[in-house]
Amino acid sequence: MLRAKRDAEDDGGAVTLLVLLSNSWASYGVTNRSQIASDVWNLNQEGTVKIFSVGFPGADQELLRSIAIMNGGFTTSILEGYV
């Protein structure tokens, strides 16, 4: 996230995208969903990085959706059996 934000600030006018891929819930470091979403928002309040997410079966779809929506992106889910 920090690298994407720095690149966005250095590249005047270009849109920087960050794509999150996940197949699980947070299990290491900060695991509180509200705290994770808040931390991402605080890092990207200016909206310089558009965040999109792809959730594989088992992913925390609600967290991925929240992060994407708060940061100008969208999310999609990969359905079981289509992996």
N, C-alpha and C positions, 0 to 999 in steps of 0.2 A: 504494500500500500504506500509506504513512504517513497519507494523508488518511483512508482507510477505517478505520485503527486509531484515529485521533483521533476520528472520528465515532462509532465503537463505544464509546469510553470516555465520550463526552459524552452518549450516548443510553442512559441506564440501562435495562437490560432488553431492549432491542431487539437483534435479531440482524443483524449487518452482513455482507453477502455481497459478494465480489469475484469477478467472472467474467473469466477470462483467455481471450482469443481469439488464436490463433496459426496462422500458415500457413508457418512457417519455423523454422530453428534460430537460436540466438543468434548474432549476427554483428557486434555493436557493443558497446563497453564490456566488461563482464564476460561472457565467452563460455564459461567453464568450467562445465559442468552441475552438478557437485558444489558449486561455490562459489555458484552462483545459488540452488540449493535450500537451502543452508546460510544464506545471507543472508536469504531469505524466512522460514525457520524462526526465525532469531534475532530478526527484527522482530515475529514473531507467536507467540512462545512461550506466551503466555497463552491463545492460541486465541480472541481477541476477534473475529477476522475469519475467516469461513468462506470458503475459496477453492475455486471450481469452475473447470473449464477445458474449452474446446472447441478441439479441434485439427482444422484443415482439412488437406487433403492436403499433404504436405511438412513438416508440423510435427514438432517433437521430442516425440513422444507420451510417451516414457518420462519426460522432464523434467516435462511437464504433469501426468502421472499422479502422480509423486512429490510435486510441490508440493501438488496437491489432497488426496492422502491424508494427508500430514503436517499439513494444516490443516483437517481436518474436512469436506472436500468430496469430490467425485468428478469424474471426467473422462469425456468422450465424444469420439468421433472422427467427423468428417464424411467419409464414404466418397467416393472418386473417382467423379465422375459425378453426385453429388447436391448439387453446389454451385450 
